[in-house]
Amino acid sequence: MSFRSSGGQLINVDSTSRIAVCGLSMQFKGSSTVYGQAPLHPDRAFWPDQFPPDDDSHTARTTWLDVFRTVRAETERRAAPLSPEDQVVQSMPDASPIKWHRAHTTWFFEQFVLTPHVPSYRPFDSQFAFLFNSYYVAAGPRHARPKRGLLTRPDAADVTRYRAHVDAAVADLLIGKSPSHASTAARDSAANSLPLVDVAGVLEIGLHHEQQHQELMLTDILHAFSENPAAPVYDSDWRWPPCASRRNDWCELPEGIHTVGHQAQGFCFDNETPAHRALVGPVRVARNLVTNGEWLAFMGDGGYQRPELWLSDGFATVSTEAWLAPGNWREIDGKWHVFSLNGLSPVDEELPVNHVSYYEADAFARWMGKQLPSEFEWEVAARTGQLADAFGLVWQWTRSAYAPYPGYRAAEGALGEYNGKFMVNQMVLRGSSVATPPGHARLSYRNFFYPTARWQFTGLRLADFPS
């Protein structure tokens, strides 16, 4: 399969490689960096795309190593507030334990970077491939996803040692040496025979893949903590980034044919391609996100009890799950509170509503007499620069089903299992969220979830059409 790297080159990756996802920002206790709203184009400074594809210089190699270490360190930073017990829990089949995320992202580099490219590399533990493979059938058998929370062993300390083992081997690979346990002849041979271009592509995919799991680490532990009556705090200093001032107006899009999909130089995932032409408009897309205050008005008007507002499957879900409010909302002494990474606090009416499913977003839009934008309407509007908080707060539901673009072909083997086989029964979200790591907001990025899902940081903006 071919993918576009951060350097802009088209790279063919064999079936032992894989593709992943990601987005933007947040601030934690002890961090002096606040990542603001994502730019309209990828963060060019984050990835080492200043080097041509065939640059095998020491500078290019050490730059890749710096990025590798930065991404890997972010995973450990997000795990740092958690106890070993916190890292084991799995609150539902859709979520995974933090320890599993840390190990799985490490297995990726071991499986797809080290094993194919370093003949002398020895896996840290022969059982880990079974325990920490996710759903790559072509990569071998795997432990059942709903039972990941039963893996009390290996423990968190073992996973830390596993990460250190793989990190050291990748560092040796990037600076032109094979692992330290290999012979001098083997190290010299590796240094002379493995050009950086042969490994940089799959390494970059692995880094994007790890950043996807960094977001899942926060949403999965938040879901686990939300099931705890004691309402434990992940980080008492965590805060939402500032939101754009409200304008309550629209981005007007006249009817026209636009190119949509990935068009710029830089890395992208295969589901963002091929770029193609689409008819968009006339349509108006709201500049601002829907807020908690607007959602409270929807609830006050009986929004969760009015079947005429809901898709049939949506209202059935509301009834079965007894939904009365967005996910993580709790009514205490007659006042609504929300549980987030900094614990329980009163609902702030000015913040964007989040932890809502597609069904809820669609019902709210109907209540407002509007619709959700399609993913192409969202993308074209975002390219104008007129959408406030398009990135960095909440993923935004669209009314578009997750399906292949015209001309899309899934790769054969393990790589093709990432996107192609999931292109049914799910809905597309655009933008990025407060939990998405820095350096990965992208106009063409397509997130996707089932319409019932609401444990992610998911919200909405509205669209309107001429009568």
C-alpha positions as CSV (number, residue, x, y, z in Angstrom):
1,M,0.0,0.0,0.0
2,S,1.1,3.6,-0.6
3,F,0.8,6.4,1.9
4,R,1.9,10.0,2.0
5,S,4.7,10.7,4.4
6,S,5.5,14.0,6.3
7,G,8.2,14.6,3.7
8,G,5.7,14.5,0.9
9,Q,7.0,11.4,-0.7
10,L,4.8,8.5,-1.7
11,I,6.0,5.4,0.1
12,N,5.1,1.8,-0.5
13,V,4.6,-0.2,2.7
14,D,4.3,-3.9,2.9
15,S,1.6,-5.8,4.6
16,T,3.5,-6.0,7.9
17,S,3.0,-2.2,8.4
18,R,-0.1,-0.2,9.4
19,I,-1.8,3.1,9.4
20,A,-3.4,5.1,12.3
21,V,-4.9,8.4,13.3
22,C,-4.7,11.6,15.5
23,G,-5.2,15.3,16.3
24,L,-4.2,18.2,19.0
25,S,-3.9,19.8,22.6
26,M,-4.1,20.1,26.4
27,Q,-2.3,21.2,29.5
28,F,-1.4,19.0,32.5
29,K,-0.1,19.7,35.9
30,G,3.6,20.3,35.7
31,S,3.6,21.2,32.0
32,S,4.6,24.7,31.0
33,T,3.3,24.2,27.4
34,V,-0.3,25.1,26.4
35,Y,-1.1,24.0,22.8
36,G,-3.7,26.3,21.3
37,Q,-6.1,25.8,18.5
38,A,-4.7,23.8,15.7
39,P,-3.7,25.5,12.4
40,L,-5.6,24.9,9.2
41,H,-2.7,22.9,8.0
42,P,-0.6,20.3,9.8
43,D,2.0,21.4,12.3
44,R,5.0,21.5,10.0
45,A,7.4,22.0,12.8
46,F,6.5,18.8,14.6
47,W,7.6,16.3,12.0
48,P,11.0,16.1,10.4
49,D,9.7,16.8,6.9
50,Q,12.5,19.2,6.0
51,F,14.6,16.3,4.9
52,P,14.2,14.8,1.3
53,P,13.3,11.1,1.2
54,D,16.8,10.0,0.4
55,D,18.5,12.0,3.2
56,D,20.5,9.5,5.2
57,S,22.5,12.1,7.1
58,H,23.3,12.0,10.8
59,T,21.1,15.1,11.3
60,A,18.1,13.4,9.6
61,R,18.5,10.3,11.7
62,T,18.9,12.1,15.0
63,T,15.9,14.3,14.2
64,W,13.8,11.3,13.7
65,L,15.1,9.9,16.9
66,D,14.2,13.1,18.7
67,V,10.6,12.9,17.4
68,F,10.4,9.2,18.3
69,R,11.5,10.0,21.9
70,T,9.1,13.0,22.1
71,V,6.1,10.9,21.1
72,R,7.0,8.0,23.3
73,A,7.6,10.3,26.3
74,E,4.1,11.8,25.8
75,T,2.6,8.4,26.4
76,E,4.4,8.0,29.6
77,R,3.4,11.5,30.7
78,R,-0.2,10.7,30.2
79,A,0.2,7.4,32.2
80,A,2.2,9.1,35.0
81,P,-0.8,10.2,37.2
82,L,-2.1,6.6,37.3
83,S,-1.4,3.9,39.8
84,P,-0.7,0.3,38.7
85,E,-4.2,-0.6,39.7
86,D,-5.6,2.2,37.5
87,Q,-3.6,0.9,34.5
88,V,-5.3,-2.6,34.7
89,V,-9.0,-1.6,34.7
90,Q,-11.1,-2.1,31.5
91,S,-14.5,-0.4,32.0
92,M,-16.2,-1.7,28.8
93,P,-15.2,-3.8,25.7
94,D,-14.7,-0.6,23.6
95,A,-12.1,0.7,26.0
96,S,-8.7,-0.8,26.9
97,P,-6.5,-0.6,30.0
98,I,-3.8,2.0,30.1
99,K,-1.2,-0.7,30.6
100,W,-2.4,-2.4,27.4
101,H,-2.2,0.9,25.4
102,R,1.4,1.3,26.5
103,A,2.3,-2.2,25.6
104,H,0.4,-2.4,22.3
105,T,2.0,0.7,20.9
106,T,5.4,-0.8,21.8
107,W,4.5,-4.1,20.2
108,F,3.8,-2.1,17.0
109,F,7.4,-1.0,16.8
110,E,8.7,-4.4,17.7
111,Q,6.5,-6.2,15.2
112,F,6.6,-3.8,12.2
113,V,9.9,-1.9,12.6
114,L,12.4,-4.0,14.4
115,T,11.6,-7.6,13.5
116,P,11.5,-6.9,9.7
117,H,14.6,-4.6,9.6
118,V,16.9,-5.9,12.3
119,P,17.6,-9.7,11.9
120,S,19.5,-9.8,15.1
121,Y,16.7,-8.3,17.2
122,R,15.3,-10.5,19.9
123,P,11.7,-9.8,21.2
124,F,11.4,-8.8,24.8
125,D,9.0,-11.6,25.6
126,S,7.7,-14.2,23.1
127,Q,4.2,-14.1,24.6
128,F,3.7,-10.3,24.1
129,A,2.8,-10.6,20.4
130,F,-0.3,-12.6,21.4
131,L,-1.2,-10.4,24.4
132,F,-0.8,-7.0,22.7
133,N,-1.8,-7.5,19.1
134,S,-5.1,-5.7,18.6
135,Y,-7.0,-6.9,15.6
136,Y,-4.4,-7.7,13.0
137,V,-5.4,-11.1,11.8
138,A,-2.5,-11.2,9.4
139,A,-0.1,-10.6,12.2
140,G,-1.1,-13.7,14.1
141,P,-3.5,-14.7,16.9
142,R,-4.4,-12.3,19.7
143,H,-6.0,-12.1,23.1
144,A,-9.7,-11.2,23.0
145,R,-10.4,-7.5,23.2
146,P,-13.1,-7.7,26.0
147,K,-10.7,-9.6,28.2
148,R,-7.8,-7.2,28.2
149,G,-8.7,-6.0,31.7
150,L,-8.0,-9.6,33.0
151,L,-4.3,-9.3,32.2
152,T,-3.0,-8.5,35.6
153,R,0.4,-9.8,34.4
154,P,2.6,-8.7,32.9
155,D,2.4,-5.9,35.4
156,A,2.9,-2.2,34.7
157,A,6.6,-2.4,35.7
158,D,7.1,-5.2,33.1
159,V,5.5,-3.0,30.5
160,T,7.8,-0.1,31.4
161,R,10.8,-2.4,30.9
162,Y,9.3,-3.6,27.6
163,R,9.1,0.0,26.4
164,A,12.7,0.7,27.4
165,H,13.9,-2.4,25.6
166,V,12.2,-1.5,22.3
167,D,13.1,2.2,22.6
168,A,16.7,1.3,22.9
169,A,16.6,-0.9,19.9
170,V,14.8,1.7,17.8
171,A,17.4,4.3,18.9
172,D,20.2,1.9,17.8
173,L,18.5,1.3,14.5
174,L,18.1,5.0,13.8
175,I,21.7,6.0,14.6
176,G,23.0,3.2,12.4
177,K,23.6,0.4,14.9
178,S,21.8,-2.9,15.6
179,P,20.9,-3.8,19.2
180,S,23.7,-3.8,21.7
181,H,23.5,-7.5,22.3
182,A,24.5,-8.2,18.6
183,S,28.1,-8.7,17.6
184,T,30.3,-5.9,16.4
185,A,30.2,-7.3,12.9
186,A,26.4,-7.3,13.0
187,R,26.3,-3.7,14.1
188,D,28.7,-2.6,11.4
189,S,26.7,-4.5,8.8
190,A,23.4,-2.9,9.9
191,A,25.0,0.5,9.8
192,N,26.1,0.0,6.2
193,S,23.0,-1.8,4.8
194,L,19.9,-0.1,6.2
195,P,19.2,3.3,4.6
196,L,16.9,5.6,6.6
197,V,14.4,5.7,3.8
198,D,13.8,2.0,4.3
199,V,12.5,2.5,7.9
200,A,11.3,6.1,8.2
201,G,7.9,5.5,6.6
202,V,6.8,2.7,8.8
203,L,8.4,4.4,11.8
204,E,6.3,7.5,11.1
205,I,3.1,5.4,10.9
206,G,4.0,3.9,14.2
207,L,4.3,7.3,15.8
208,H,0.9,8.5,14.4
209,H,-0.5,5.2,15.7
210,E,0.9,5.8,19.2
211,Q,-0.6,9.3,19.2
212,Q,-4.0,7.8,18.5
213,H,-3.6,5.6,21.5
214,Q,-2.6,8.7,23.6
215,E,-6.0,10.1,23.0
216,L,-7.7,6.8,23.8
217,M,-5.7,6.6,27.1
218,L,-7.4,9.7,28.3
219,T,-10.9,8.9,27.2
220,D,-10.6,5.3,28.4
221,I,-9.4,6.2,31.9
222,L,-12.0,8.9,32.1
223,H,-14.7,6.3,31.3
224,A,-13.3,4.0,33.9
225,F,-13.1,6.7,36.5
226,S,-16.7,7.8,35.7
227,E,-17.9,4.3,36.8
228,N,-16.3,4.9,40.2
229,P,-18.8,6.4,42.7
230,A,-15.9,8.2,44.4
231,A,-15.3,10.3,41.2
232,P,-11.5,10.0,41.3
233,V,-9.5,12.9,39.8
234,Y,-7.0,12.2,37.0
235,D,-5.4,15.7,37.2
236,S,-6.8,18.4,39.4
237,D,-5.0,21.1,37.4
238,W,-6.5,20.0,34.0
239,R,-8.5,22.7,32.3
240,W,-10.4,23.2,29.0
241,P,-8.5,25.5,26.6
242,P,-10.1,28.9,26.0
243,C,-13.0,28.8,23.5
244,A,-13.5,31.3,20.8
245,S,-15.9,34.2,21.5
246,R,-19.4,33.5,20.3
247,R,-20.7,35.2,17.1
248,N,-23.8,33.1,16.5
249,D,-23.5,33.5,12.8
250,W,-22.7,31.3,9.8
251,C,-20.1,30.4,7.2
252,E,-22.0,30.8,4.0
253,L,-21.1,28.3,1.2
254,P,-22.6,28.9,-2.2
255,E,-23.1,26.0,-4.5
256,G,-19.9,24.8,-6.0
257,I,-17.6,21.9,-6.9
258,H,-14.7,21.5,-4.5
259,T,-11.7,19.2,-4.1
260,V,-12.0,17.3,-0.8
261,G,-9.6,14.9,0.8
262,H,-5.9,15.1,1.5
263,Q,-4.3,17.6,-0.9
264,A,-1.3,19.0,0.9
265,Q,2.3,17.6,1.3
266,G,2.6,15.7,4.5
267,F,1.5,12.5,6.2
268,C,-2.1,11.3,5.8
269,F,-4.0,8.1,6.3
270,D,-5.4,6.0,3.5
271,N,-9.0,6.8,4.3
272,E,-8.3,10.5,3.5
273,T,-7.5,9.6,-0.1
274,P,-7.9,9.8,-3.0
275,A,-8.7,13.6,-3.2
276,H,-11.7,14.0,-5.4
277,R,-14.3,16.5,-6.5
278,A,-17.6,17.0,-4.7
279,L,-20.7,19.2,-5.0
280,V,-21.2,21.3,-1.9
281,G,-23.8,23.9,-1.1
282,P,-25.6,26.1,-1.0
283,V,-25.3,25.6,2.8
284,R,-24.6,27.6,6.0
285,V,-22.3,26.0,8.6
286,A,-22.4,27.4,12.1
287,R,-19.2,29.2,13.1
288,N,-19.5,28.1,16.7
289,L,-19.9,24.8,18.4
290,V,-23.1,23.9,20.3
291,T,-22.7,24.8,24.0
292,N,-23.7,23.2,27.3
293,G,-26.1,26.1,27.8
294,E,-27.9,25.3,24.5
295,W,-28.0,21.6,25.4
296,L,-29.6,22.4,28.8
297,A,-32.4,24.2,26.9
298,F,-32.8,21.1,24.7
299,M,-33.1,19.0,27.9
300,G,-35.5,21.5,29.5
301,D,-37.8,21.2,26.4
302,G,-38.0,17.4,26.9
303,G,-35.5,16.7,24.2
304,Y,-34.7,13.2,25.6
305,Q,-38.4,12.3,25.9
306,R,-39.7,13.4,22.5
307,P,-39.5,10.5,20.0
308,E,-40.4,12.8,17.0
309,L,-36.9,14.3,17.4
310,W,-35.0,11.0,17.2
311,L,-34.0,8.3,14.7
312,S,-35.7,5.1,15.6
313,D,-32.5,3.4,16.7
314,G,-31.5,6.5,18.6
315,F,-34.7,6.6,20.6
316,A,-34.5,2.9,21.3
317,T,-30.9,3.5,22.6
318,V,-32.1,6.4,24.8
319,S,-34.8,4.2,26.3
320,T,-32.6,1.2,26.8
321,E,-29.7,3.1,28.3
322,A,-32.0,5.6,30.2
323,W,-30.1,8.6,28.8
324,L,-31.3,11.9,30.3
325,A,-28.2,14.0,29.5
326,P,-24.8,13.8,27.8
327,G,-22.3,11.3,29.0
328,N,-20.6,12.0,32.4
329,W,-23.4,14.5,33.4
330,R,-24.8,14.0,36.9
331,E,-27.7,15.8,38.6
332,I,-26.7,16.8,42.2
333,D,-29.2,18.7,44.4
334,G,-31.1,19.8,41.3
335,K,-28.0,21.1,39.5
336,W,-26.2,19.5,36.6
337,H,-22.5,18.6,37.1
338,V,-20.1,17.1,34.6
339,F,-17.3,14.6,35.4
340,S,-14.1,15.2,33.5
341,L,-10.3,14.7,33.9
342,N,-10.2,17.2,36.8
343,G,-13.1,15.6,38.6
344,L,-16.7,16.7,39.2
345,S,-17.7,20.3,38.6
346,P,-20.9,22.3,37.8
347,V,-21.7,22.4,34.1
348,D,-20.2,25.5,32.5
349,E,-22.9,26.7,30.0
350,E,-20.3,28.5,27.9
351,L,-18.2,25.4,27.1
352,P,-19.0,23.2,24.1
353,V,-21.2,20.3,24.9
354,N,-19.3,17.0,24.7
355,H,-19.7,13.3,25.3
356,V,-22.7,13.2,23.1
357,S,-23.5,10.4,20.6
358,Y,-24.4,10.8,16.9
359,Y,-28.0,10.0,17.8
360,E,-28.0,12.9,20.4
361,A,-26.4,15.3,18.0
362,D,-28.9,14.5,15.3
363,A,-31.8,14.9,17.7
364,F,-30.5,18.3,18.9
365,A,-30.2,19.4,15.3
366,R,-33.8,18.4,14.5
367,W,-34.9,20.3,17.7
368,M,-33.2,23.4,16.4
369,G,-34.7,22.9,12.9
370,K,-31.3,22.4,11.4
371,Q,-29.0,19.5,10.4
372,L,-25.5,18.3,11.0
373,P,-23.1,19.3,8.2
374,S,-21.8,16.6,5.9
375,E,-18.1,15.9,6.2
376,F,-17.5,17.7,2.9
377,E,-19.5,20.7,4.0
378,W,-17.4,20.8,7.2
379,E,-14.1,20.5,5.3
380,V,-14.9,23.2,2.7
381,A,-16.1,25.5,5.5
382,A,-13.0,24.8,7.6
383,R,-10.7,25.5,4.6
384,T,-12.1,29.1,4.6
385,G,-10.8,29.6,8.1
386,Q,-14.2,30.8,9.3
387,L,-15.1,27.9,11.7
388,A,-14.3,28.8,15.4
389,D,-12.8,26.0,17.4
390,A,-12.7,23.6,14.5
391,F,-9.7,21.9,16.3
392,G,-8.6,21.2,19.8
393,L,-11.9,21.1,21.8
394,V,-14.3,18.4,20.5
395,W,-14.6,16.1,17.6
396,Q,-17.6,17.2,15.6
397,W,-20.2,14.7,14.3
398,T,-21.2,15.0,10.7
399,R,-24.2,13.4,9.0
400,S,-21.9,11.4,6.7
401,A,-21.6,7.7,6.9
402,Y,-18.0,6.4,7.0
403,A,-17.5,5.0,3.6
404,P,-14.6,4.8,1.1
405,Y,-13.8,7.7,-1.2
406,P,-14.2,7.0,-4.9
407,G,-11.3,5.0,-6.1
408,Y,-10.2,3.9,-2.6
409,R,-8.6,0.5,-2.3
410,A,-7.7,-1.2,0.9
411,A,-4.2,-2.7,1.1
412,E,-3.8,-6.4,1.3
413,G,-2.5,-8.0,4.5
414,A,-2.3,-6.5,7.9
415,L,-2.2,-2.9,6.7
416,G,-5.5,-3.2,4.9
417,E,-7.2,-4.2,8.2
418,Y,-6.9,-0.8,9.7
419,N,-9.4,1.3,7.8
420,G,-11.0,-0.6,4.9
421,K,-12.8,-3.3,6.9
422,F,-14.5,-0.8,9.2
423,M,-16.1,1.3,6.5
424,V,-19.7,0.4,7.3
425,N,-22.3,1.3,10.1
426,Q,-20.2,4.2,11.5
427,M,-20.4,7.9,11.2
428,V,-17.6,10.4,10.4
429,L,-16.4,13.1,12.8
430,R,-14.1,16.0,11.8
431,G,-11.7,18.3,13.6
432,S,-9.8,17.1,16.7
433,S,-10.4,17.2,20.5
434,V,-8.9,18.5,23.7
435,A,-7.3,15.0,24.2
436,T,-5.7,14.8,20.7
437,P,-1.9,15.1,20.9
438,P,0.0,18.0,19.4
439,G,1.0,18.0,15.8
440,H,-1.8,16.0,14.2
441,A,-4.8,18.3,13.5
442,R,-5.5,18.0,9.8
443,L,-8.4,19.4,7.6
444,S,-8.8,16.1,5.8
445,Y,-8.6,13.7,8.8
446,R,-11.6,11.4,9.2
447,N,-12.4,10.1,12.6
448,F,-15.2,7.5,12.9
449,F,-17.3,5.9,15.6
450,Y,-20.6,4.0,15.9
451,P,-23.6,6.3,16.4
452,T,-24.1,5.2,20.0
453,A,-20.5,6.1,21.1
454,R,-20.1,9.0,23.5
455,W,-17.1,8.2,25.7
456,Q,-14.9,10.3,23.4
457,F,-14.7,14.1,23.5
458,T,-17.5,14.5,20.8
459,G,-19.7,17.4,20.2
460,L,-21.3,19.2,17.2
461,R,-21.9,22.3,15.1
462,L,-25.0,22.9,13.0
463,A,-25.7,23.4,9.3
464,D,-28.7,25.0,7.6
465,F,-30.0,25.1,4.1
466,P,-32.1,27.4,1.9
467,S,-35.8,26.8,2.2
